[in-house]
Amino acid sequence: MIRVLIVDDSSLVRKVLSEELSKFNDVEVVGTAEDPYAAREKIVALKPDVITLDIEMPKMNGLEFLEKLMAHYPIPVIIVSSLAPENSATAIKAFDLGAVDVICKPGSMYSTPDVSTRLIHSIRAAAIAKINGKIYRKDINQVIPKIQPSFLSFNKIIAIGASTGGPQAIQEI
């Protein structure tokens, strides 16, 4: 079970994301927080596996919180914000600070299923992400079992494809 904490100042967004994620049996929303200060307390108490984080919030913005979080308590974070469209400077900054994915919030409630599909894929990938060179989840073999080669050969080519969190994983290989 992947434990998720949702951090967003909008109670509607927290509710919609919680409802969407509750449709998946491998994900449990363990809590929600309206700002980074409330999130800090819940991270310590609830020990989530993955955090979804908005950028525009009161008291401290999401990017500042992400930077502090990665320095003191590294954990996989997915930015979910209308301020971070794909390839924007904000999205790139979020990746630089340690986010494993950046997802733009839907413009309307009709696009929520598309966002929740992408979000669930990102959450599953983030649950086994490496943060600061360490595997965050200790039970990675339960998520992705080891594959034993059936034969040994030196004239084969290996191709590696990557998606969310992939570039960092490929660097480790």
BALOBA-1460 file (C-alpha; in Angstrom, 3 decimals):
// residues 173
<rec num="1" residu="m" x="0.000" y="0.000" z="0.000"/>
<rec num="2" residu="i" x="1.397" y="3.397" z="-1.026"/>
<rec num="3" residu="r" x="0.733" y="6.059" z="1.615"/>
<rec num="4" residu="v" x="0.063" y="9.516" z="0.140"/>
<rec num="5" residu="l" x="-0.131" y="12.946" z="1.774"/>
<rec num="6" residu="i" x="-1.898" y="15.674" z="-0.243"/>
<rec num="7" residu="v" x="-0.684" y="19.241" z="0.372"/>
<rec num="8" residu="d" x="-2.805" y="21.972" z="-1.248"/>
<rec num="9" residu="d" x="-4.371" y="25.170" z="0.063"/>
<rec num="10" residu="s" x="-7.636" y="24.482" z="-1.803"/>
<rec num="11" residu="s" x="-10.018" y="22.285" z="0.178"/>
<rec num="12" residu="l" x="-11.792" y="21.402" z="-3.090"/>
<rec num="13" residu="v" x="-8.557" y="20.155" z="-4.692"/>
<rec num="14" residu="r" x="-7.683" y="18.163" z="-1.563"/>
<rec num="15" residu="k" x="-11.148" y="16.582" z="-1.629"/>
<rec num="16" residu="v" x="-11.109" y="15.796" z="-5.375"/>
<rec num="17" residu="l" x="-7.590" y="14.320" z="-5.274"/>
<rec num="18" residu="s" x="-8.465" y="12.244" z="-2.201"/>
<rec num="19" residu="e" x="-11.601" y="10.893" z="-3.887"/>
<rec num="20" residu="e" x="-9.774" y="10.103" z="-7.135"/>
<rec num="21" residu="l" x="-6.879" y="8.348" z="-5.389"/>
<rec num="22" residu="s" x="-9.223" y="6.336" z="-3.159"/>
<rec num="23" residu="k" x="-10.411" y="4.505" z="-6.305"/>
<rec num="24" residu="f" x="-7.094" y="2.609" z="-6.444"/>
<rec num="25" residu="n" x="-6.545" y="-0.325" z="-4.043"/>
<rec num="26" residu="d" x="-2.765" y="0.142" z="-3.850"/>
<rec num="27" residu="v" x="-2.985" y="3.785" z="-2.686"/>
<rec num="28" residu="e" x="-4.097" y="5.150" z="0.671"/>
<rec num="29" residu="v" x="-4.465" y="8.887" z="1.282"/>
<rec num="30" residu="v" x="-3.184" y="9.045" z="4.858"/>
<rec num="31" residu="g" x="-3.823" y="12.754" z="5.240"/>
<rec num="32" residu="t" x="-4.155" y="16.200" z="3.741"/>
<rec num="33" residu="a" x="-2.620" y="19.547" z="4.669"/>
<rec num="34" residu="e" x="-3.528" y="23.102" z="3.687"/>
<rec num="35" residu="d" x="-0.006" y="24.562" z="3.886"/>
<rec num="36" residu="p" x="3.633" y="23.505" z="4.359"/>
<rec num="37" residu="y" x="3.541" y="24.052" z="8.125"/>
<rec num="38" residu="a" x="0.610" y="21.668" z="8.565"/>
<rec num="39" residu="a" x="2.305" y="19.307" z="6.091"/>
<rec num="40" residu="r" x="5.484" y="19.188" z="8.172"/>
<rec num="41" residu="e" x="3.572" y="17.984" z="11.216"/>
<rec num="42" residu="k" x="1.694" y="15.377" z="9.186"/>
<rec num="43" residu="i" x="4.847" y="14.107" z="7.459"/>
<rec num="44" residu="v" x="6.440" y="13.417" z="10.837"/>
<rec num="45" residu="a" x="3.283" y="11.834" z="12.283"/>
<rec num="46" residu="l" x="1.990" y="9.895" z="9.255"/>
<rec num="47" residu="k" x="5.241" y="8.973" z="7.450"/>
<rec num="48" residu="p" x="3.803" y="9.015" z="3.908"/>
<rec num="49" residu="d" x="5.572" y="7.268" z="1.030"/>
<rec num="50" residu="v" x="4.739" y="10.042" z="-1.471"/>
<rec num="51" residu="i" x="3.612" y="13.665" z="-1.188"/>
<rec num="52" residu="t" x="1.593" y="15.650" z="-3.716"/>
<rec num="53" residu="l" x="2.428" y="19.329" z="-3.359"/>
<rec num="54" residu="d" x="0.891" y="22.527" z="-4.717"/>
<rec num="55" residu="i" x="3.127" y="25.530" z="-5.420"/>
<rec num="56" residu="e" x="0.964" y="28.541" z="-4.600"/>
<rec num="57" residu="m" x="0.128" y="28.323" z="-0.884"/>
<rec num="58" residu="p" x="-0.055" y="30.668" z="2.087"/>
<rec num="59" residu="k" x="2.838" y="31.093" z="4.556"/>
<rec num="60" residu="m" x="5.411" y="29.351" z="2.307"/>
<rec num="61" residu="n" x="5.256" y="28.403" z="-1.363"/>
<rec num="62" residu="g" x="5.616" y="24.811" z="-2.476"/>
<rec num="63" residu="l" x="9.048" y="25.252" z="-4.076"/>
<rec num="64" residu="e" x="10.528" y="26.695" z="-0.868"/>
<rec num="65" residu="f" x="9.008" y="23.820" z="1.076"/>
<rec num="66" residu="l" x="10.290" y="21.279" z="-1.457"/>
<rec num="67" residu="e" x="13.827" y="22.628" z="-1.077"/>
<rec num="68" residu="k" x="13.680" y="22.439" z="2.737"/>
<rec num="69" residu="l" x="12.043" y="19.014" z="2.646"/>
<rec num="70" residu="m" x="14.702" y="17.510" z="0.377"/>
<rec num="71" residu="a" x="17.476" y="18.929" z="2.563"/>
<rec num="72" residu="h" x="16.103" y="17.555" z="5.837"/>
<rec num="73" residu="y" x="13.626" y="14.749" z="5.113"/>
<rec num="74" residu="p" x="13.984" y="13.490" z="1.542"/>
<rec num="75" residu="i" x="10.787" y="11.893" z="0.299"/>
<rec num="76" residu="p" x="9.296" y="11.482" z="-3.197"/>
<rec num="77" residu="v" x="7.274" y="14.597" z="-4.089"/>
<rec num="78" residu="i" x="4.949" y="15.138" z="-7.044"/>
<rec num="79" residu="i" x="4.107" y="18.767" z="-7.784"/>
<rec num="80" residu="v" x="0.424" y="19.204" z="-8.707"/>
<rec num="81" residu="s" x="-0.082" y="22.851" z="-9.630"/>
<rec num="82" residu="s" x="-1.668" y="25.105" z="-12.218"/>
<rec num="83" residu="l" x="1.502" y="27.236" z="-12.022"/>
<rec num="84" residu="a" x="3.716" y="24.516" z="-13.456"/>
<rec num="85" residu="p" x="2.734" y="23.618" z="-17.008"/>
<rec num="86" residu="e" x="4.993" y="21.122" z="-18.761"/>
<rec num="87" residu="n" x="8.466" y="22.496" z="-19.632"/>
<rec num="88" residu="s" x="7.828" y="25.785" z="-17.809"/>
<rec num="89" residu="a" x="10.573" y="27.438" z="-15.764"/>
<rec num="90" residu="t" x="8.613" y="26.548" z="-12.622"/>
<rec num="91" residu="a" x="8.421" y="22.866" z="-13.603"/>
<rec num="92" residu="i" x="12.141" y="22.770" z="-14.365"/>
<rec num="93" residu="k" x="12.911" y="24.443" z="-11.020"/>
<rec num="94" residu="a" x="10.740" y="21.834" z="-9.245"/>
<rec num="95" residu="f" x="12.695" y="19.017" z="-10.916"/>
<rec num="96" residu="d" x="15.971" y="20.719" z="-9.966"/>
<rec num="97" residu="l" x="14.831" y="20.862" z="-6.337"/>
<rec num="98" residu="g" x="14.017" y="17.145" z="-6.293"/>
<rec num="99" residu="a" x="10.426" y="16.646" z="-7.457"/>
<rec num="100" residu="v" x="9.925" y="13.301" z="-9.192"/>
<rec num="101" residu="d" x="7.139" y="14.649" z="-11.428"/>
<rec num="102" residu="v" x="5.221" y="17.837" z="-12.161"/>
<rec num="103" residu="i" x="1.557" y="17.617" z="-13.118"/>
<rec num="104" residu="c" x="-0.517" y="20.618" z="-14.184"/>
<rec num="105" residu="k" x="-3.862" y="20.840" z="-12.366"/>
<rec num="106" residu="p" x="-6.879" y="20.447" z="-14.627"/>
<rec num="107" residu="g" x="-8.502" y="23.611" z="-15.936"/>
<rec num="108" residu="s" x="-11.919" y="22.084" z="-15.361"/>
<rec num="109" residu="m" x="-13.404" y="19.160" z="-13.502"/>
<rec num="110" residu="y" x="-13.971" y="17.381" z="-16.841"/>
<rec num="111" residu="s" x="-10.248" y="16.760" z="-17.259"/>
<rec num="112" residu="t" x="-9.857" y="15.284" z="-13.757"/>
<rec num="113" residu="p" x="-9.832" y="11.616" z="-14.941"/>
<rec num="114" residu="d" x="-6.882" y="12.364" z="-17.260"/>
<rec num="115" residu="v" x="-4.983" y="14.025" z="-14.428"/>
<rec num="116" residu="s" x="-5.798" y="11.246" z="-11.961"/>
<rec num="117" residu="t" x="-4.539" y="8.606" z="-14.425"/>
<rec num="118" residu="r" x="-1.247" y="10.446" z="-14.817"/>
<rec num="119" residu="l" x="-1.083" y="11.093" z="-11.079"/>
<rec num="120" residu="i" x="-1.556" y="7.430" z="-10.139"/>
<rec num="121" residu="h" x="1.215" y="6.402" z="-12.543"/>
<rec num="122" residu="s" x="3.476" y="9.070" z="-11.041"/>
<rec num="123" residu="i" x="2.639" y="7.995" z="-7.487"/>
<rec num="124" residu="r" x="3.475" y="4.375" z="-8.265"/>
<rec num="125" residu="a" x="6.785" y="5.389" z="-9.861"/>
<rec num="126" residu="a" x="7.567" y="7.827" z="-7.035"/>
<rec num="127" residu="a" x="6.988" y="5.114" z="-4.442"/>
<rec num="128" residu="i" x="10.142" y="3.374" z="-5.644"/>
<rec num="129" residu="a" x="12.100" y="6.518" z="-6.529"/>
<rec num="130" residu="k" x="15.646" y="7.158" z="-5.391"/>
<rec num="131" residu="i" x="15.995" y="10.321" z="-3.358"/>
<rec num="132" residu="n" x="19.532" y="11.657" z="-2.919"/>
<rec num="133" residu="g" x="20.963" y="8.397" z="-4.239"/>
<rec num="134" residu="k" x="19.142" y="6.170" z="-1.734"/>
<rec num="135" residu="i" x="16.203" y="3.927" z="-2.467"/>
<rec num="136" residu="y" x="13.428" y="5.526" z="-0.469"/>
<rec num="137" residu="r" x="11.231" y="2.435" z="-0.133"/>
<rec num="138" residu="k" x="12.931" y="-0.529" z="1.461"/>
<rec num="139" residu="d" x="10.517" y="-3.109" z="0.059"/>
<rec num="140" residu="i" x="11.318" y="-2.456" z="-3.604"/>
<rec num="141" residu="n" x="11.504" y="-6.202" z="-4.333"/>
<rec num="142" residu="q" x="7.848" y="-6.510" z="-3.335"/>
<rec num="143" residu="v" x="6.902" y="-3.798" z="-5.830"/>
<rec num="144" residu="i" x="9.157" y="-4.979" z="-8.667"/>
<rec num="145" residu="p" x="10.439" y="-8.539" z="-8.218"/>
<rec num="146" residu="k" x="13.977" y="-9.312" z="-9.356"/>
<rec num="147" residu="i" x="14.218" y="-10.989" z="-12.733"/>
<rec num="148" residu="q" x="16.776" y="-13.768" z="-13.001"/>
<rec num="149" residu="p" x="18.368" y="-14.200" z="-16.441"/>
<rec num="150" residu="s" x="17.676" y="-17.578" z="-18.037"/>
<rec num="151" residu="f" x="21.051" y="-17.625" z="-19.858"/>
<rec num="152" residu="l" x="24.297" y="-15.675" z="-20.040"/>
<rec num="153" residu="s" x="25.280" y="-14.076" z="-23.336"/>
<rec num="154" residu="f" x="27.655" y="-11.308" z="-24.356"/>
<rec num="155" residu="n" x="26.290" y="-10.599" z="-27.836"/>
<rec num="156" residu="k" x="23.026" y="-8.980" z="-26.752"/>
<rec num="157" residu="i" x="21.878" y="-5.371" z="-26.713"/>
<rec num="158" residu="i" x="20.043" y="-3.898" z="-23.766"/>
<rec num="159" residu="a" x="17.594" y="-1.038" z="-24.388"/>
<rec num="160" residu="i" x="16.331" y="1.045" z="-21.509"/>
<rec num="161" residu="g" x="13.206" y="3.215" z="-21.663"/>
<rec num="162" residu="a" x="12.376" y="5.788" z="-19.040"/>
<rec num="163" residu="s" x="9.492" y="7.926" z="-17.914"/>
<rec num="164" residu="t" x="8.767" y="9.624" z="-14.584"/>
<rec num="165" residu="g" x="11.950" y="9.623" z="-12.518"/>
<rec num="166" residu="g" x="13.691" y="7.745" z="-15.326"/>
<rec num="167" residu="p" x="16.570" y="10.101" z="-16.141"/>
<rec num="168" residu="q" x="17.769" y="9.936" z="-12.537"/>
<rec num="169" residu="a" x="17.456" y="6.135" z="-12.518"/>
<rec num="170" residu="i" x="19.369" y="5.833" z="-15.811"/>
<rec num="171" residu="q" x="22.200" y="7.938" z="-14.394"/>
<rec num="172" residu="e" x="22.510" y="5.362" z="-11.591"/>
<rec num="173" residu="i" x="22.838" y="2.531" z="-14.136"/>
